[in-house]
């Protein structure tokens, strides 16, 4: 999770908002206390395949907020 978040160059709070989960959820995923859901893992797989595309999407979503 942390490596995927770093690919997007996002803070935990920004990454959490992007995935639609809480910051606490990101924290427990990153420390290994809990595992992401199947859909969250699948989405992070997509991010790792095309990080530049998702970095752009993340920037667009922040600008629109």
FIVEXDO-76579 format. One record per atom (N, C-alpha, C): residue number from 1; residue in three letters; atom name; x, y, z. Coordinates in Angstrom, 1 decimal, m for minus. Each point is the difference from the previous one (the first is absolute). Example, Ala and Ser with C-alpha at 12.3 -4.5 7.8 and 13.67 -1.06 7.14 Angstrom:
2
<atom><i>1</i><aa>Ala</aa><at>N</at><xx>13.2</xx><yy>m5.7</yy><zz>7.8</zz></atom>
<atom><i>1</i><aa>Ala</aa><at>CA</at><xx>m0.9</xx><yy>1.2</yy><zz>0.0</zz></atom>
<atom><i>1</i><aa>Ala</aa><at>C</at><xx>0.9</xx><yy>1.2</yy><zz>0.0</zz></atom>
<atom><i>2</i><aa>Ser</aa><at>N</at><xx>m0.4</xx><yy>1.1</yy><zz>m0.7</zz></atom>
<atom><i>2</i><aa>Ser</aa><at>CA</at><xx>0.9</xx><yy>1.1</yy><zz>0.0</zz></atom>
<atom><i>2</i><aa>Ser</aa><at>C</at><xx>m0.8</xx><yy>1.1</yy><zz>0.8</zz></atom>
This chain:
65
<atom><i>1</i><aa>Unk</aa><at>N</at><xx>0.8</xx><yy>m1.2</yy><zz>0.0</zz></atom>
<atom><i>1</i><aa>Unk</aa><at>CA</at><xx>m0.8</xx><yy>1.2</yy><zz>0.0</zz></atom>
<atom><i>1</i><aa>Unk</aa><at>C</at><xx>0.9</xx><yy>1.3</yy><zz>0.0</zz></atom>
<atom><i>2</i><aa>Unk</aa><at>N</at><xx>1.0</xx><yy>m0.1</yy><zz>0.9</zz></atom>
<atom><i>2</i><aa>Unk</aa><at>CA</at><xx>0.8</xx><yy>1.2</yy><zz>0.1</zz></atom>
<atom><i>2</i><aa>Unk</aa><at>C</at><xx>0.8</xx><yy>0.3</yy><zz>m1.3</zz></atom>
<atom><i>3</i><aa>Unk</aa><at>N</at><xx>0.5</xx><yy>m1.1</yy><zz>m0.7</zz></atom>
<atom><i>3</i><aa>Unk</aa><at>CA</at><xx>0.7</xx><yy>0.2</yy><zz>m1.2</zz></atom>
<atom><i>3</i><aa>Unk</aa><at>C</at><xx>m0.9</xx><yy>0.5</yy><zz>m1.1</zz></atom>
<atom><i>4</i><aa>Unk</aa><at>N</at><xx>m1.3</xx><yy>m0.4</yy><zz>0.0</zz></atom>
<atom><i>4</i><aa>Unk</aa><at>CA</at><xx>m0.9</xx><yy>0.5</yy><zz>m1.0</zz></atom>
<atom><i>4</i><aa>Unk</aa><at>C</at><xx>m0.3</xx><yy>1.5</yy><zz>0.2</zz></atom>
<atom><i>5</i><aa>Unk</aa><at>N</at><xx>m0.2</xx><yy>0.3</yy><zz>1.3</zz></atom>
<atom><i>5</i><aa>Unk</aa><at>CA</at><xx>m0.2</xx><yy>1.4</yy><zz>0.4</zz></atom>
<atom><i>5</i><aa>Unk</aa><at>C</at><xx>1.1</xx><yy>0.9</yy><zz>m0.4</zz></atom>
<atom><i>6</i><aa>Unk</aa><at>N</at><xx>1.2</xx><yy>m0.5</yy><zz>0.2</zz></atom>
<atom><i>6</i><aa>Unk</aa><at>CA</at><xx>1.3</xx><yy>0.7</yy><zz>m0.4</zz></atom>
<atom><i>6</i><aa>Unk</aa><at>C</at><xx>0.1</xx><yy>0.2</yy><zz>m1.5</zz></atom>
<atom><i>7</i><aa>Unk</aa><at>N</at><xx>m0.5</xx><yy>m1.0</yy><zz>m0.8</zz></atom>
<atom><i>7</i><aa>Unk</aa><at>CA</at><xx>0.0</xx><yy>0.1</yy><zz>m1.4</zz></atom>
<atom><i>7</i><aa>Unk</aa><at>C</at><xx>m0.8</xx><yy>1.3</yy><zz>m0.4</zz></atom>
<atom><i>8</i><aa>Unk</aa><at>N</at><xx>m1.1</xx><yy>0.2</yy><zz>0.7</zz></atom>
<atom><i>8</i><aa>Unk</aa><at>CA</at><xx>m0.9</xx><yy>1.2</yy><zz>m0.3</zz></atom>
<atom><i>8</i><aa>Unk</aa><at>C</at><xx>0.5</xx><yy>1.2</yy><zz>0.6</zz></atom>
<atom><i>9</i><aa>Unk</aa><at>N</at><xx>1.1</xx><yy>m0.1</yy><zz>0.8</zz></atom>
<atom><i>9</i><aa>Unk</aa><at>CA</at><xx>0.5</xx><yy>1.2</yy><zz>0.7</zz></atom>
<atom><i>9</i><aa>Unk</aa><at>C</at><xx>m1.1</xx><yy>0.7</yy><zz>0.9</zz></atom>
<atom><i>10</i><aa>Unk</aa><at>N</at><xx>m0.7</xx><yy>m0.9</yy><zz>0.7</zz></atom>
<atom><i>10</i><aa>Unk</aa><at>CA</at><xx>m1.2</xx><yy>0.5</yy><zz>0.7</zz></atom>
<atom><i>10</i><aa>Unk</aa><at>C</at><xx>0.2</xx><yy>m0.2</yy><zz>1.5</zz></atom>
<atom><i>11</i><aa>Unk</aa><at>N</at><xx>m0.5</xx><yy>0.9</yy><zz>0.8</zz></atom>
<atom><i>11</i><aa>Unk</aa><at>CA</at><xx>0.0</xx><yy>m0.2</yy><zz>1.5</zz></atom>
<atom><i>11</i><aa>Unk</aa><at>C</at><xx>m1.1</xx><yy>m1.0</yy><zz>0.3</zz></atom>
<atom><i>12</i><aa>Unk</aa><at>N</at><xx>0.0</xx><yy>m0.5</yy><zz>1.2</zz></atom>
<atom><i>12</i><aa>Unk</aa><at>CA</at><xx>m1.0</xx><yy>m1.0</yy><zz>0.4</zz></atom>
<atom><i>12</i><aa>Unk</aa><at>C</at><xx>m1.4</xx><yy>0.6</yy><zz>m0.1</zz></atom>
<atom><i>13</i><aa>Unk</aa><at>N</at><xx>m0.2</xx><yy>1.2</yy><zz>0.4</zz></atom>
<atom><i>13</i><aa>Unk</aa><at>CA</at><xx>m1.3</xx><yy>0.6</yy><zz>m0.1</zz></atom>
<atom><i>13</i><aa>Unk</aa><at>C</at><xx>m0.5</xx><yy>0.2</yy><zz>m1.4</zz></atom>
<atom><i>14</i><aa>Unk</aa><at>N</at><xx>0.9</xx><yy>0.4</yy><zz>m0.9</zz></atom>
<atom><i>14</i><aa>Unk</aa><at>CA</at><xx>m0.4</xx><yy>0.1</yy><zz>m1.4</zz></atom>
<atom><i>14</i><aa>Unk</aa><at>C</at><xx>m0.3</xx><yy>m1.4</yy><zz>m0.6</zz></atom>
<atom><i>15</i><aa>Unk</aa><at>N</at><xx>0.9</xx><yy>m0.9</yy><zz>0.3</zz></atom>
<atom><i>15</i><aa>Unk</aa><at>CA</at><xx>m0.2</xx><yy>m1.4</yy><zz>m0.5</zz></atom>
<atom><i>15</i><aa>Unk</aa><at>C</at><xx>m1.3</xx><yy>m0.6</yy><zz>0.5</zz></atom>
<atom><i>16</i><aa>Unk</aa><at>N</at><xx>m0.3</xx><yy>0.2</yy><zz>1.3</zz></atom>
<atom><i>16</i><aa>Unk</aa><at>CA</at><xx>m1.2</xx><yy>m0.5</yy><zz>0.6</zz></atom>
<atom><i>16</i><aa>Unk</aa><at>C</at><xx>m1.2</xx><yy>0.6</yy><zz>m0.8</zz></atom>
<atom><i>17</i><aa>Unk</aa><at>N</at><xx>0.0</xx><yy>1.3</yy><zz>m0.2</zz></atom>
<atom><i>17</i><aa>Unk</aa><at>CA</at><xx>m1.2</xx><yy>0.6</yy><zz>m0.7</zz></atom>
<atom><i>17</i><aa>Unk</aa><at>C</at><xx>m0.1</xx><yy>m0.5</yy><zz>m1.4</zz></atom>
<atom><i>18</i><aa>Unk</aa><at>N</at><xx>1.1</xx><yy>m0.2</yy><zz>m0.7</zz></atom>
<atom><i>18</i><aa>Unk</aa><at>CA</at><xx>0.0</xx><yy>m0.6</yy><zz>m1.3</zz></atom>
<atom><i>18</i><aa>Unk</aa><at>C</at><xx>m0.6</xx><yy>m1.4</yy><zz>m0.1</zz></atom>
<atom><i>19</i><aa>Unk</aa><at>N</at><xx>0.3</xx><yy>m0.8</yy><zz>1.0</zz></atom>
<atom><i>19</i><aa>Unk</aa><at>CA</at><xx>m0.5</xx><yy>m1.3</yy><zz>0.1</zz></atom>
<atom><i>19</i><aa>Unk</aa><at>C</at><xx>m1.4</xx><yy>m0.1</yy><zz>0.6</zz></atom>
<atom><i>20</i><aa>Unk</aa><at>N</at><xx>m0.4</xx><yy>1.0</yy><zz>0.7</zz></atom>
<atom><i>20</i><aa>Unk</aa><at>CA</at><xx>m1.3</xx><yy>0.0</yy><zz>0.6</zz></atom>
<atom><i>20</i><aa>Unk</aa><at>C</at><xx>0.0</xx><yy>m0.7</yy><zz>1.3</zz></atom>
<atom><i>21</i><aa>Unk</aa><at>N</at><xx>1.1</xx><yy>0.1</yy><zz>0.7</zz></atom>
<atom><i>21</i><aa>Unk</aa><at>CA</at><xx>0.1</xx><yy>m0.7</yy><zz>1.3</zz></atom>
<atom><i>21</i><aa>Unk</aa><at>C</at><xx>0.5</xx><yy>1.1</yy><zz>1.0</zz></atom>
<atom><i>22</i><aa>Unk</aa><at>N</at><xx>0.0</xx><yy>m0.4</yy><zz>1.3</zz></atom>
<atom><i>22</i><aa>Unk</aa><at>CA</at><xx>0.5</xx><yy>1.0</yy><zz>1.0</zz></atom>
<atom><i>22</i><aa>Unk</aa><at>C</at><xx>1.6</xx><yy>m0.1</yy><zz>0.1</zz></atom>
<atom><i>23</i><aa>Unk</aa><at>N</at><xx>0.5</xx><yy>1.1</yy><zz>0.6</zz></atom>
<atom><i>23</i><aa>Unk</aa><at>CA</at><xx>1.5</xx><yy>0.0</yy><zz>0.2</zz></atom>
<atom><i>23</i><aa>Unk</aa><at>C</at><xx>0.4</xx><yy>m1.1</yy><zz>0.9</zz></atom>
<atom><i>24</i><aa>Unk</aa><at>N</at><xx>m0.8</xx><yy>m0.3</yy><zz>1.0</zz></atom>
<atom><i>24</i><aa>Unk</aa><at>CA</at><xx>0.3</xx><yy>m1.1</yy><zz>0.9</zz></atom>
<atom><i>24</i><aa>Unk</aa><at>C</at><xx>0.0</xx><yy>m1.3</yy><zz>m0.7</zz></atom>
<atom><i>25</i><aa>Unk</aa><at>N</at><xx>m0.8</xx><yy>m0.2</yy><zz>m1.0</zz></atom>
<atom><i>25</i><aa>Unk</aa><at>CA</at><xx>0.1</xx><yy>m1.2</yy><zz>m0.8</zz></atom>
<atom><i>25</i><aa>Unk</aa><at>C</at><xx>1.3</xx><yy>m0.1</yy><zz>m0.8</zz></atom>
<atom><i>26</i><aa>Unk</aa><at>N</at><xx>0.4</xx><yy>1.1</yy><zz>m0.6</zz></atom>
<atom><i>26</i><aa>Unk</aa><at>CA</at><xx>1.3</xx><yy>0.0</yy><zz>m0.6</zz></atom>
<atom><i>26</i><aa>Unk</aa><at>C</at><xx>1.1</xx><yy>m0.4</yy><zz>1.0</zz></atom>
<atom><i>27</i><aa>Unk</aa><at>N</at><xx>0.0</xx><yy>0.6</yy><zz>1.1</zz></atom>
<atom><i>27</i><aa>Unk</aa><at>CA</at><xx>1.0</xx><yy>m0.3</yy><zz>1.1</zz></atom>
<atom><i>27</i><aa>Unk</aa><at>C</at><xx>0.0</xx><yy>m1.4</yy><zz>0.4</zz></atom>
<atom><i>28</i><aa>Unk</aa><at>N</at><xx>m1.1</xx><yy>m0.7</yy><zz>0.2</zz></atom>
<atom><i>28</i><aa>Unk</aa><at>CA</at><xx>0.0</xx><yy>m1.4</yy><zz>0.4</zz></atom>
<atom><i>28</i><aa>Unk</aa><at>C</at><xx>0.4</xx><yy>m0.9</yy><zz>m1.2</zz></atom>
<atom><i>29</i><aa>Unk</aa><at>N</at><xx>m0.3</xx><yy>0.4</yy><zz>m1.2</zz></atom>
<atom><i>29</i><aa>Unk</aa><at>CA</at><xx>0.5</xx><yy>m0.7</yy><zz>m1.2</zz></atom>
<atom><i>29</i><aa>Unk</aa><at>C</at><xx>1.5</xx><yy>0.1</yy><zz>0.0</zz></atom>
<atom><i>30</i><aa>Unk</aa><at>N</at><xx>0.5</xx><yy>1.2</yy><zz>0.1</zz></atom>
<atom><i>30</i><aa>Unk</aa><at>CA</at><xx>1.5</xx><yy>0.2</yy><zz>m0.1</zz></atom>
<atom><i>30</i><aa>Unk</aa><at>C</at><xx>0.8</xx><yy>m0.7</yy><zz>1.1</zz></atom>
<atom><i>31</i><aa>Unk</aa><at>N</at><xx>m0.6</xx><yy>m0.1</yy><zz>1.2</zz></atom>
<atom><i>31</i><aa>Unk</aa><at>CA</at><xx>0.8</xx><yy>m0.7</yy><zz>1.1</zz></atom>
<atom><i>31</i><aa>Unk</aa><at>C</at><xx>m0.3</xx><yy>m1.5</yy><zz>0.0</zz></atom>
<atom><i>32</i><aa>Unk</aa><at>N</at><xx>m0.9</xx><yy>m0.5</yy><zz>m0.9</zz></atom>
<atom><i>32</i><aa>Unk</aa><at>CA</at><xx>m0.2</xx><yy>m1.4</yy><zz>m0.1</zz></atom>
<atom><i>32</i><aa>Unk</aa><at>C</at><xx>m1.0</xx><yy>m0.6</yy><zz>1.0</zz></atom>
<atom><i>33</i><aa>Unk</aa><at>N</at><xx>m0.7</xx><yy>0.9</yy><zz>0.8</zz></atom>
<atom><i>33</i><aa>Unk</aa><at>CA</at><xx>m1.0</xx><yy>m0.4</yy><zz>0.9</zz></atom>
<atom><i>33</i><aa>Unk</aa><at>C</at><xx>m1.2</xx><yy>m0.6</yy><zz>m0.7</zz></atom>
<atom><i>34</i><aa>Unk</aa><at>N</at><xx>m0.3</xx><yy>0.5</yy><zz>m1.1</zz></atom>
<atom><i>34</i><aa>Unk</aa><at>CA</at><xx>m1.2</xx><yy>m0.5</yy><zz>m0.8</zz></atom>
<atom><i>34</i><aa>Unk</aa><at>C</at><xx>0.4</xx><yy>0.1</yy><zz>m1.5</zz></atom>
<atom><i>35</i><aa>Unk</aa><at>N</at><xx>m0.7</xx><yy>m0.8</yy><zz>m0.8</zz></atom>
<atom><i>35</i><aa>Unk</aa><at>CA</at><xx>0.3</xx><yy>m0.1</yy><zz>m1.4</zz></atom>
<atom><i>35</i><aa>Unk</aa><at>C</at><xx>m1.1</xx><yy>0.8</yy><zz>m0.8</zz></atom>
<atom><i>36</i><aa>Unk</aa><at>N</at><xx>0.3</xx><yy>0.6</yy><zz>m1.1</zz></atom>
<atom><i>36</i><aa>Unk</aa><at>CA</at><xx>m1.0</xx><yy>0.7</yy><zz>m0.8</zz></atom>
<atom><i>36</i><aa>Unk</aa><at>C</at><xx>m1.0</xx><yy>m1.0</yy><zz>m0.5</zz></atom>
<atom><i>37</i><aa>Unk</aa><at>N</at><xx>m1.2</xx><yy>0.4</yy><zz>m0.3</zz></atom>
<atom><i>37</i><aa>Unk</aa><at>CA</at><xx>m1.0</xx><yy>m0.8</yy><zz>m0.7</zz></atom>
<atom><i>37</i><aa>Unk</aa><at>C</at><xx>0.5</xx><yy>m0.4</yy><zz>m1.4</zz></atom>
<atom><i>38</i><aa>Unk</aa><at>N</at><xx>m0.7</xx><yy>m1.0</yy><zz>m0.5</zz></atom>
<atom><i>38</i><aa>Unk</aa><at>CA</at><xx>0.4</xx><yy>m0.5</yy><zz>m1.4</zz></atom>
<atom><i>38</i><aa>Unk</aa><at>C</at><xx>m0.1</xx><yy>1.2</yy><zz>m1.0</zz></atom>
<atom><i>39</i><aa>Unk</aa><at>N</at><xx>m1.1</xx><yy>0.8</yy><zz>0.1</zz></atom>
<atom><i>39</i><aa>Unk</aa><at>CA</at><xx>m0.1</xx><yy>1.1</yy><zz>m0.9</zz></atom>
<atom><i>39</i><aa>Unk</aa><at>C</at><xx>1.0</xx><yy>1.0</yy><zz>0.1</zz></atom>
<atom><i>40</i><aa>Unk</aa><at>N</at><xx>0.4</xx><yy>0.3</yy><zz>1.3</zz></atom>
<atom><i>40</i><aa>Unk</aa><at>CA</at><xx>1.1</xx><yy>1.0</yy><zz>0.2</zz></atom>
<atom><i>40</i><aa>Unk</aa><at>C</at><xx>1.3</xx><yy>m0.5</yy><zz>m0.5</zz></atom>
<atom><i>41</i><aa>Unk</aa><at>N</at><xx>0.3</xx><yy>m1.3</yy><zz>0.2</zz></atom>
<atom><i>41</i><aa>Unk</aa><at>CA</at><xx>1.2</xx><yy>m0.6</yy><zz>m0.6</zz></atom>
<atom><i>41</i><aa>Unk</aa><at>C</at><xx>0.0</xx><yy>0.0</yy><zz>m1.5</zz></atom>
<atom><i>42</i><aa>Unk</aa><at>N</at><xx>m1.1</xx><yy>m0.2</yy><zz>m0.6</zz></atom>
<atom><i>42</i><aa>Unk</aa><at>CA</at><xx>m0.1</xx><yy>0.0</yy><zz>m1.4</zz></atom>
<atom><i>42</i><aa>Unk</aa><at>C</at><xx>0.2</xx><yy>1.4</yy><zz>m0.6</zz></atom>
<atom><i>43</i><aa>Unk</aa><at>N</at><xx>m0.5</xx><yy>1.0</yy><zz>0.7</zz></atom>
<atom><i>43</i><aa>Unk</aa><at>CA</at><xx>0.2</xx><yy>1.4</yy><zz>m0.4</zz></atom>
<atom><i>43</i><aa>Unk</aa><at>C</at><xx>1.5</xx><yy>0.4</yy><zz>0.2</zz></atom>
<atom><i>44</i><aa>Unk</aa><at>N</at><xx>0.6</xx><yy>m0.5</yy><zz>1.0</zz></atom>
<atom><i>44</i><aa>Unk</aa><at>CA</at><xx>1.4</xx><yy>0.3</yy><zz>0.2</zz></atom>
<atom><i>44</i><aa>Unk</aa><at>C</at><xx>0.9</xx><yy>m0.7</yy><zz>m1.0</zz></atom>
<atom><i>45</i><aa>Unk</aa><at>N</at><xx>m0.5</xx><yy>m1.2</yy><zz>m0.5</zz></atom>
<atom><i>45</i><aa>Unk</aa><at>CA</at><xx>0.7</xx><yy>m0.7</yy><zz>m1.1</zz></atom>
<atom><i>45</i><aa>Unk</aa><at>C</at><xx>0.0</xx><yy>0.9</yy><zz>m1.2</zz></atom>
<atom><i>46</i><aa>Unk</aa><at>N</at><xx>m1.1</xx><yy>0.6</yy><zz>m0.3</zz></atom>
<atom><i>46</i><aa>Unk</aa><at>CA</at><xx>m0.2</xx><yy>0.9</yy><zz>m1.2</zz></atom>
<atom><i>46</i><aa>Unk</aa><at>C</at><xx>0.9</xx><yy>1.2</yy><zz>0.2</zz></atom>
<atom><i>47</i><aa>Unk</aa><at>N</at><xx>0.1</xx><yy>0.5</yy><zz>1.2</zz></atom>
<atom><i>47</i><aa>Unk</aa><at>CA</at><xx>0.9</xx><yy>1.2</yy><zz>0.2</zz></atom>
<atom><i>47</i><aa>Unk</aa><at>C</at><xx>1.4</xx><yy>m0.4</yy><zz>m0.2</zz></atom>
<atom><i>48</i><aa>Unk</aa><at>N</at><xx>0.5</xx><yy>m1.2</yy><zz>0.4</zz></atom>
<atom><i>48</i><aa>Unk</aa><at>CA</at><xx>1.3</xx><yy>m0.4</yy><zz>m0.2</zz></atom>
<atom><i>48</i><aa>Unk</aa><at>C</at><xx>0.3</xx><yy>m0.2</yy><zz>m1.5</zz></atom>
<atom><i>49</i><aa>Unk</aa><at>N</at><xx>m1.0</xx><yy>m0.5</yy><zz>m0.7</zz></atom>
<atom><i>49</i><aa>Unk</aa><at>CA</at><xx>0.2</xx><yy>m0.2</yy><zz>m1.5</zz></atom>
<atom><i>49</i><aa>Unk</aa><at>C</at><xx>0.2</xx><yy>1.3</yy><zz>m0.7</zz></atom>
<atom><i>50</i><aa>Unk</aa><at>N</at><xx>m0.8</xx><yy>1.0</yy><zz>0.3</zz></atom>
<atom><i>50</i><aa>Unk</aa><at>CA</at><xx>0.1</xx><yy>1.3</yy><zz>m0.7</zz></atom>
<atom><i>50</i><aa>Unk</aa><at>C</at><xx>0.0</xx><yy>1.2</yy><zz>1.0</zz></atom>
<atom><i>51</i><aa>Unk</aa><at>N</at><xx>1.1</xx><yy>0.1</yy><zz>0.7</zz></atom>
<atom><i>51</i><aa>Unk</aa><at>CA</at><xx>0.1</xx><yy>1.0</yy><zz>1.0</zz></atom>
<atom><i>51</i><aa>Unk</aa><at>C</at><xx>m0.1</xx><yy>1.5</yy><zz>m0.5</zz></atom>
<atom><i>52</i><aa>Unk</aa><at>N</at><xx>0.5</xx><yy>0.2</yy><zz>m1.2</zz></atom>
<atom><i>52</i><aa>Unk</aa><at>CA</at><xx>0.0</xx><yy>1.4</yy><zz>m0.5</zz></atom>
<atom><i>52</i><aa>Unk</aa><at>C</at><xx>m1.5</xx><yy>0.4</yy><zz>m0.3</zz></atom>
<atom><i>53</i><aa>Unk</aa><at>N</at><xx>m0.8</xx><yy>m1.0</yy><zz>m0.6</zz></atom>
<atom><i>53</i><aa>Unk</aa><at>CA</at><xx>m1.4</xx><yy>0.3</yy><zz>m0.2</zz></atom>
<atom><i>53</i><aa>Unk</aa><at>C</at><xx>m0.7</xx><yy>0.3</yy><zz>1.3</zz></atom>
<atom><i>54</i><aa>Unk</aa><at>N</at><xx>0.2</xx><yy>m0.8</yy><zz>1.0</zz></atom>
<atom><i>54</i><aa>Unk</aa><at>CA</at><xx>m0.7</xx><yy>0.2</yy><zz>1.2</zz></atom>
<atom><i>54</i><aa>Unk</aa><at>C</at><xx>0.5</xx><yy>1.2</yy><zz>0.8</zz></atom>
<atom><i>55</i><aa>Unk</aa><at>N</at><xx>1.3</xx><yy>0.4</yy><zz>m0.2</zz></atom>
<atom><i>55</i><aa>Unk</aa><at>CA</at><xx>0.5</xx><yy>1.2</yy><zz>0.7</zz></atom>
<atom><i>55</i><aa>Unk</aa><at>C</at><xx>m0.7</xx><yy>1.2</yy><zz>m0.6</zz></atom>
<atom><i>56</i><aa>Unk</aa><at>N</at><xx>m0.2</xx><yy>0.0</yy><zz>m1.3</zz></atom>
<atom><i>56</i><aa>Unk</aa><at>CA</at><xx>m0.8</xx><yy>1.1</yy><zz>m0.7</zz></atom>
<atom><i>56</i><aa>Unk</aa><at>C</at><xx>m1.4</xx><yy>0.0</yy><zz>0.4</zz></atom>
<atom><i>57</i><aa>Unk</aa><at>N</at><xx>m0.7</xx><yy>m1.1</yy><zz>0.2</zz></atom>
<atom><i>57</i><aa>Unk</aa><at>CA</at><xx>m1.4</xx><yy>m0.1</yy><zz>0.4</zz></atom>
<atom><i>57</i><aa>Unk</aa><at>C</at><xx>m0.1</xx><yy>0.5</yy><zz>1.5</zz></atom>
<atom><i>58</i><aa>Unk</aa><at>N</at><xx>1.0</xx><yy>m0.3</yy><zz>0.8</zz></atom>
<atom><i>58</i><aa>Unk</aa><at>CA</at><xx>0.0</xx><yy>0.5</yy><zz>1.4</zz></atom>
<atom><i>58</i><aa>Unk</aa><at>C</at><xx>0.2</xx><yy>1.5</yy><zz>0.0</zz></atom>
<atom><i>59</i><aa>Unk</aa><at>N</at><xx>0.9</xx><yy>0.5</yy><zz>m0.8</zz></atom>
<atom><i>59</i><aa>Unk</aa><at>CA</at><xx>0.2</xx><yy>1.5</yy><zz>m0.1</zz></atom>
<atom><i>59</i><aa>Unk</aa><at>C</at><xx>m1.3</xx><yy>0.7</yy><zz>m0.5</zz></atom>
<atom><i>60</i><aa>Unk</aa><at>N</at><xx>m0.7</xx><yy>m0.6</yy><zz>m1.0</zz></atom>
<atom><i>60</i><aa>Unk</aa><at>CA</at><xx>m1.3</xx><yy>0.6</yy><zz>m0.5</zz></atom>
<atom><i>60</i><aa>Unk</aa><at>C</at><xx>m1.0</xx><yy>m0.1</yy><zz>1.1</zz></atom>
<atom><i>61</i><aa>Unk</aa><at>N</at><xx>m0.1</xx><yy>m1.0</yy><zz>0.8</zz></atom>
<atom><i>61</i><aa>Unk</aa><at>CA</at><xx>m1.0</xx><yy>m0.1</yy><zz>1.1</zz></atom>
<atom><i>61</i><aa>Unk</aa><at>C</at><xx>0.3</xx><yy>1.0</yy><zz>1.1</zz></atom>
<atom><i>62</i><aa>Unk</aa><at>N</at><xx>1.2</xx><yy>0.3</yy><zz>0.2</zz></atom>
<atom><i>62</i><aa>Unk</aa><at>CA</at><xx>0.4</xx><yy>1.0</yy><zz>1.1</zz></atom>
<atom><i>62</i><aa>Unk</aa><at>C</at><xx>m0.4</xx><yy>1.4</yy><zz>m0.5</zz></atom>
<atom><i>63</i><aa>Unk</aa><at>N</at><xx>0.3</xx><yy>0.3</yy><zz>m1.2</zz></atom>
<atom><i>63</i><aa>Unk</aa><at>CA</at><xx>m0.3</xx><yy>1.3</yy><zz>m0.6</zz></atom>
<atom><i>63</i><aa>Unk</aa><at>C</at><xx>m1.5</xx><yy>0.3</yy><zz>0.0</zz></atom>
<atom><i>64</i><aa>Unk</aa><at>N</at><xx>m0.8</xx><yy>m1.0</yy><zz>m0.2</zz></atom>
<atom><i>64</i><aa>Unk</aa><at>CA</at><xx>m1.5</xx><yy>0.1</yy><zz>m0.1</zz></atom>
<atom><i>64</i><aa>Unk</aa><at>C</at><xx>m0.6</xx><yy>0.1</yy><zz>1.4</zz></atom>
<atom><i>65</i><aa>Unk</aa><at>N</at><xx>0.7</xx><yy>m0.3</yy><zz>1.0</zz></atom>
<atom><i>65</i><aa>Unk</aa><at>CA</at><xx>m0.5</xx><yy>0.1</yy><zz>1.4</zz></atom>
<atom><i>65</i><aa>Unk</aa><at>C</at><xx>m0.2</xx><yy>1.3</yy><zz>0.5</zz></atom>
